[in-house]
Amino acid sequence: MMLAVAGVKGTSGFDGQYWTRNVLPLMLSNMTIPLVWLRKSKSEALWFNYIKEQWTSRASPGASRMNLEAYAIRYVPDQLAPETNITVSFDQVGQPGNAAIFWEGKDVWRETHEEQLQYAHRLNGGEWTRFSTQQNVYLESLPTGKNTFEVKARDLDLNEDPTPAAIHFSVTPPIWQQPWFVALVFIMLSGVGFQTIRIIRRDRKLLTANIELEAARESLEQRVTERTADLETRNAELERFTYTVSHDLKSPLVTIRGFLGLLKKDALAGDRARMEGDIEQIDNAAGSMSELLDDLLELSRIGRIVNPNEEISLEALSKQVVNLLKPQAEERSIQITIAPNLPSIYGDRLRLQEVLQNLIENAIKFCRDTANPHIEIGHRSENGQELCFVKDNGIGIEPQYHEKVFGLFERLDDSKEGTDIGLALVKRIVELHGGTVWVESKGAGKGTTFCFTLPSKKIS
């Protein structure tokens, strides 16, 4: 359906998008008679009404008359669409993808002259261009692959060709995108890649071997360094151990020897009471020597954990040890508490029992002279790690002695009994289980807390 508008410069039609001038046949467009009005009937016919004015002169001076002549022209728009034909065809376009396309049209009844036909075109199903009388187009940089170009004609009655003329063609890719070139490059790159892979694999093997050799060398050096340091530590410890043992064993021997001399004198003098006192002193000295030898024998066995490892309830083990030491604690009025929900640990039950027993005995020894003595067995989380502790409110330890207390025969208070090997036993057992042990105390009279960590599962 066309919207028509007539004026002094001709008739224009509107197709819904664009206005087109001179949409009538040439016969109507060239009418020189003034157009008075235009109307459209229900049958789509256009009625043009014209009035022609003409003046005539008479014989008498100044006398003239105007004659009016009216015309009505009925125009029925053509319903047949024109035909479109592409005059230059091809099926392939090379690079850089430029092509010129020409076309022509023909009105079936020739009511619209060929030079008045208008054309619209599109590429690959895109938007149609605006209708114009242009009959060719130059396409540049067309996309590689298959393309379709379409063009359709339109007459002055705005009838469009329902079957646009089309041309299908392919744009060949650049040489570097063509199959034979890609195949050639692939073969060349495959050969280069194969050789490169062989070289890379060889270099990786050499690099891996060098890394392994370097790691083995560093590991060996580290082991030698550790063994050397361990031997130096052991030699120093052995030297100290020998000196300390000879000193501590010599002391009861001197006592025994001295009281044997006194015993002889008292026997000759017949002093029975003094003889009994001499014998008691000799027995005490022999007992101290026996206890010392037993502890030294136990310490020598710590290097080998011969008992099977197992998962142990620390709470149950603590209750067992507390029951063993209950007479000592009750004798000194010491209260011992065990925190609930103690974690499970993994290791040698007998050795770990020795750890708890030595720590609790040590706490009993150093808090018995304190008012309201109390010992606590508990655990806490610190830095994402579960640690256990034995805490007392005894005499405390000055910070400078925190490391010293774990040494062999280290005694901070000469008035206390014992062989001073217990904490050394604790340290060695805990470390052999993969744990650590340390002491916390703010000083004299502020109590002591011995902390230790142990694995909660089997050591790999």
C-alpha positions in Angstrom: 0.0 0.0 0.0 1.4 3.4 -1.0 0.8 6.8 0.4 0.7 9.3 -2.5 1.1 13.1 -2.2 0.8 15.5 -5.2 2.3 18.9 -5.6 3.4 21.5 -8.1 6.7 19.5 -8.6 5.1 16.1 -9.1 3.7 13.2 -7.1 5.7 11.4 -4.4 5.0 8.0 -2.8 5.8 6.7 0.7 6.4 3.0 1.2 6.5 3.0 5.0 10.2 3.8 5.2 11.3 6.3 2.5 9.7 8.8 0.2 10.1 8.4 -3.6 9.6 11.2 -6.0 7.8 11.0 -9.4 6.1 7.7 -8.7 3.7 8.2 -11.6 4.3 7.2 -15.2 6.1 9.7 -17.3 2.9 10.7 -19.0 1.3 11.9 -15.8 4.5 13.4 -14.4 4.9 15.7 -17.4 1.3 17.3 -17.2 1.6 21.1 -17.4 -2.0 21.7 -16.4 -2.3 22.8 -12.8 -3.5 20.0 -10.4 -6.3 21.1 -8.2 -6.7 18.0 -6.0 -5.8 14.3 -5.7 -7.8 11.5 -4.1 -7.7 7.8 -3.8 -10.7 5.5 -4.2 -11.5 2.3 -2.3 -10.2 0.3 -5.3 -6.7 1.9 -4.9 -7.3 4.0 -8.0 -5.8 7.5 -8.1 -8.0 10.4 -9.3 -6.2 13.5 -10.6 -8.4 16.6 -11.1 -7.0 19.5 -13.3 -8.5 22.9 -14.2 -7.2 24.8 -17.2 -7.7 28.6 -17.2 -7.8 30.5 -20.6 -8.6 34.2 -21.2 -10.2 35.4 -24.5 -10.3 39.0 -25.8 -13.3 40.7 -27.4 -13.7 43.4 -30.1 -14.6 46.1 -27.7 -11.7 47.7 -25.9 -11.0 46.4 -22.4 -13.4 43.5 -22.7 -12.0 40.0 -22.0 -13.4 36.7 -20.6 -11.8 33.7 -18.7 -12.7 30.2 -19.9 -12.3 27.3 -17.4 -11.8 23.8 -18.6 -11.8 20.9 -16.1 -10.1 17.4 -16.5 -10.3 14.3 -14.4 -7.8 11.4 -14.9 -8.1 8.1 -13.2 -4.9 6.1 -12.7 -4.9 2.5 -11.5 -1.4 1.4 -10.2 0.2 -1.6 -11.7 0.0 -4.8 -9.5 2.7 -6.7 -11.3 6.2 -6.6 -9.8 9.3 -6.1 -12.1 11.9 -8.8 -12.7 15.5 -8.6 -11.6 18.5 -10.2 -13.2 22.3 -10.2 -12.3 24.3 -9.6 -15.5 27.7 -10.6 -14.2 28.1 -13.9 -12.3 31.0 -15.8 -10.7 31.4 -18.5 -8.1 34.8 -17.7 -6.6 36.6 -14.5 -5.5 40.3 -14.4 -4.6 42.0 -12.3 -2.0 41.7 -9.5 -0.9 38.0 -10.3 -1.3 36.9 -7.5 -3.6 34.1 -8.0 -6.3 32.0 -5.9 -8.7 28.4 -7.0 -9.3 26.1 -5.6 -12.0 22.3 -6.1 -12.5 19.3 -4.9 -14.4 15.5 -4.9 -14.2 12.5 -5.1 -16.4 8.9 -4.0 -15.9 6.6 -6.6 -17.4 4.2 -4.1 -19.0 6.9 -1.4 -19.3 4.8 1.1 -17.4 7.9 2.0 -15.5 10.9 2.6 -17.8 14.1 0.7 -17.1 15.9 3.9 -16.1 13.2 4.6 -13.5 13.4 1.2 -11.8 14.9 1.2 -8.4 17.0 -1.5 -6.7 17.9 -2.6 -3.2 20.5 -5.2 -2.3 21.9 -7.1 0.6 24.8 -9.4 1.5 24.5 -12.7 3.4 21.0 -12.1 4.6 21.7 -8.7 6.1 19.6 -5.5 6.0 18.4 -4.4 2.6 19.8 -1.1 1.3 17.7 1.9 0.4 16.1 1.7 -3.0 18.0 3.7 -5.7 18.5 3.6 -9.4 22.1 2.3 -8.9 22.7 -0.8 -11.0 26.1 -2.0 -9.7 28.1 -2.2 -6.5 31.7 -2.8 -5.6 32.2 -5.0 -2.5 35.5 -4.8 -0.6 37.2 -7.1 1.9 34.5 -9.8 1.8 34.6 -12.4 4.5 36.3 -15.7 3.7 34.0 -18.6 2.9 30.6 -18.8 1.3 28.7 -15.6 0.5 25.3 -14.8 -1.0 24.4 -11.5 -2.7 20.8 -10.6 -3.5 19.2 -7.7 -5.4 15.5 -6.8 -6.1 13.9 -4.3 -8.4 10.9 -1.9 -7.6 8.7 0.0 -10.1 7.2 3.4 -9.6 4.1 1.8 -8.2 6.3 0.5 -5.4 5.9 -3.1 -6.5 8.9 -5.1 -5.4 10.3 -8.2 -7.0 9.2 -11.1 -4.7 12.0 -13.3 -6.0 15.2 -11.3 -5.7 18.1 -12.3 -8.0 20.9 -14.0 -6.1 24.4 -15.0 -6.7 26.3 -17.5 -4.6 30.1 -17.4 -4.5 33.0 -18.3 -2.2 35.9 -16.1 -1.1 39.1 -18.1 -1.0 41.1 -17.7 2.2 44.6 -16.2 2.2 47.4 -18.6 1.2 48.4 -19.1 4.9 44.8 -20.3 5.6 44.5 -22.7 2.7 44.6 -26.5 3.5 47.7 -27.3 1.5 49.7 -24.5 3.1 48.4 -25.4 6.5 49.3 -29.1 5.9 52.8 -28.1 4.8 53.4 -25.9 7.8 52.0 -28.6 10.1 54.4 -31.2 8.7 57.3 -28.8 9.1 56.3 -27.8 12.6 55.7 -31.5 13.5 59.3 -32.3 12.5 60.7 -29.3 14.4 58.4 -30.1 17.3 59.5 -33.7 17.4 63.1 -32.8 17.5 62.4 -30.1 20.1 60.5 -32.6 22.3 63.4 -35.0 22.1 65.8 -32.2 23.1 63.5 -31.1 25.9 63.0 -34.6 27.2 66.8 -35.2 27.2 67.4 -31.9 28.9 64.7 -32.7 31.5 66.3 -36.1 32.2 69.7 -34.4 32.6 68.1 -31.7 34.8 66.2 -34.3 36.9 69.4 -36.3 37.3 71.4 -33.2 38.3 68.7 -32.2 40.7 68.6 -35.7 42.2 72.4 -35.7 42.5 72.4 -32.3 44.1 69.6 -33.3 46.5 71.5 -36.5 47.4 74.6 -34.5 47.9 72.8 -31.9 50.1 71.0 -34.7 52.0 74.4 -36.5 52.6 76.0 -33.3 53.7 73.0 -32.6 56.0 73.2 -36.1 57.4 76.9 -35.8 57.9 76.4 -32.4 59.6 73.6 -33.8 61.8 75.6 -36.9 62.6 78.6 -34.8 63.4 76.6 -32.5 65.6 74.9 -35.5 67.2 78.3 -37.2 67.9 79.7 -34.0 69.3 76.6 -33.6 71.6 76.8 -37.3 72.6 80.5 -37.0 73.3 80.0 -33.9 75.4 77.1 -35.6 77.2 79.2 -38.8 77.6 82.1 -36.8 79.0 79.7 -34.9 81.4 77.9 -38.2 82.2 81.2 -39.9 83.0 82.4 -37.1 85.2 79.0 -36.8 87.0 78.6 -40.5 87.5 82.1 -40.9 88.9 81.4 -37.9 91.2 77.9 -39.1 92.3 79.0 -42.7 92.7 82.1 -41.7 94.6 80.1 -39.8 97.2 78.3 -42.8 98.7 81.4 -44.9 98.4 83.3 -42.3 100.5 80.4 -42.4 103.0 80.5 -46.1 103.2 84.3 -46.2 103.5 84.2 -43.6 106.3 81.6 -45.2 108.3 83.3 -48.6 107.9 86.3 -47.1 109.7 84.1 -45.7 112.4 82.4 -49.1 112.6 85.7 -50.8 113.3 86.5 -48.3 116.1 83.1 -48.6 117.6 83.3 -52.4 117.4 86.6 -52.4 119.2 85.2 -50.0 121.8 82.1 -52.2 122.2 79.7 -49.3 121.6 76.7 -51.0 120.2 74.5 -47.9 119.8 77.1 -46.2 117.7 77.7 -49.3 115.7 74.0 -49.4 114.7 74.2 -45.8 113.6 77.2 -46.5 111.5 75.5 -49.5 109.9 72.4 -47.4 109.1 74.5 -44.7 107.4 76.3 -47.4 105.3 72.9 -48.9 104.3 71.6 -45.4 103.3 74.7 -44.8 101.2 74.4 -48.2 99.6 70.7 -47.6 98.9 71.4 -44.2 97.2 74.1 -45.9 95.1 71.6 -48.7 94.1 68.9 -46.1 93.2 71.4 -44.2 91.1 72.5 -47.3 89.2 68.9 -48.3 88.6 68.1 -44.8 87.1 71.2 -44.9 85.0 70.2 -48.4 83.7 66.7 -47.1 82.9 68.2 -44.1 81.0 70.4 -46.4 78.9 67.3 -48.3 77.8 65.4 -45.2 76.6 67.2 -45.2 73.3 65.1 -48.3 72.2 61.3 -48.3 72.4 60.8 -52.0 72.4 57.2 -52.1 73.5 54.5 -51.9 70.8 52.9 -48.5 70.1 49.2 -48.1 70.7 46.5 -45.5 71.0 46.2 -44.5 74.6 43.6 -42.5 76.5 45.7 -39.9 78.4 42.9 -39.5 80.9 42.9 -43.2 81.8 46.7 -43.2 81.9 46.7 -40.2 84.2 44.3 -41.8 86.6 46.5 -44.9 86.7 49.6 -43.0 87.6 47.8 -40.8 90.2 46.6 -44.0 91.9 50.2 -45.3 92.0 51.4 -42.0 93.6 48.3 -41.5 95.8 50.1 -42.6 99.1 52.9 -40.0 98.5 50.3 -37.3 97.7 48.1 -38.0 100.7 51.2 -38.2 103.0 51.9 -34.6 102.1 48.2 -33.5 101.8 48.6 -32.7 98.1 45.5 -32.5 96.0 45.8 -33.8 92.4 43.1 -33.1 89.8 42.7 -34.5 86.3 41.0 -32.3 83.7 38.1 -34.0 81.8 38.2 -34.9 78.0 42.0 -35.3 77.8 43.1 -36.2 74.2 44.2 -39.6 73.1 47.9 -40.1 72.3 49.9 -42.7 70.4 53.0 -44.5 71.7 54.6 -46.9 74.1 52.3 -47.1 77.1 55.0 -48.0 79.7 57.3 -45.2 78.6 54.6 -42.6 78.5 53.6 -43.8 82.0 57.1 -43.1 83.1 56.8 -39.5 81.7 53.7 -38.8 83.7 55.0 -40.5 86.8 58.3 -38.5 86.8 56.5 -35.2 86.2 54.0 -35.8 89.0 56.7 -37.1 91.4 58.7 -34.0 90.6 55.7 -31.8 91.3 55.0 -33.6 94.6 58.7 -33.1 95.6 58.7 -29.3 95.0 55.2 -28.3 96.2 55.0 -30.3 99.5 56.2 -27.3 101.5 53.6 -25.0 100.0 50.4 -24.0 101.7 47.4 -25.8 100.1 49.6 -27.7 97.6 47.8 -28.6 94.4 48.8 -30.5 91.2 46.7 -30.3 88.0 46.9 -32.5 84.9 45.3 -30.9 81.9 45.6 -29.8 78.2 45.1 -26.7 76.1 45.2 -25.6 72.5 48.0 -23.4 71.4 48.9 -22.3 67.8 46.6 -25.0 66.5 48.3 -27.7 68.5 47.1 -29.8 71.4 49.5 -29.9 74.4 49.3 -31.6 77.8 50.7 -30.2 81.0 51.4 -31.1 84.7 51.1 -27.9 86.8 51.9 -27.3 90.4 51.8 -24.3 92.8 55.2 -25.2 94.3 58.5 -23.3 94.6 58.8 -22.4 90.9 61.9 -22.1 88.7 63.8 -19.0 87.6 63.8 -18.4 83.8 67.5 -18.9 83.5 67.2 -22.5 84.7 64.3 -23.6 82.3 66.7 -25.5 80.0 69.1 -26.6 82.7 66.5 -28.7 84.5 66.4 -31.3 81.7 70.1 -32.1 82.0 71.6 -35.1 83.7 72.2 -34.8 87.5 71.0 -31.1 87.4 69.9 -30.2 90.9 68.4 -26.8 91.7 67.7 -27.6 95.3 70.3 -29.7 97.2 67.8 -30.2 100.1 65.5 -32.4 97.9 66.1 -36.1 97.6 66.5 -38.0 94.3 69.0 -38.8 91.6 68.1 -35.8 89.4 67.7 -38.1 86.3 63.9 -38.0 86.1 63.5 -34.9 83.9 66.2 -36.2 81.6 64.3 -39.4 81.2 61.1 -37.4 80.4 62.9 -35.3 77.8 64.4 -38.3 76.0 61.1 -40.4 76.0 59.0 -37.5 74.7 61.6 -36.7 71.9 61.8 -40.3 70.9 58.0 -40.2 70.4 58.3 -37.2 68.1 57.1 -34.6 70.7 58.6 -31.8 72.6 58.8 -30.9 76.3 59.5 -27.5 78.0 58.9 -25.8 81.3 56.9 -22.6 82.1 57.4 -20.7 85.4 57.4 -17.0 86.3 60.0 -17.5 89.0 60.5 -18.5 92.6 57.3 -19.1 94.6 55.0 -18.9 91.5 54.6 -22.5 90.6 55.8 -24.6 87.7 54.1 -26.0 84.6 55.7 -28.8 82.5 54.2 -28.9 79.0 54.7 -31.6 76.4 53.3 -32.6 73.0 52.8 -36.1 71.7 51.5 -37.5 68.4 47.8 -38.3 68.3 48.4 -41.0 65.6 51.0 -43.4 64.5 54.4 -41.9 63.6 55.3 -42.7 60.0 
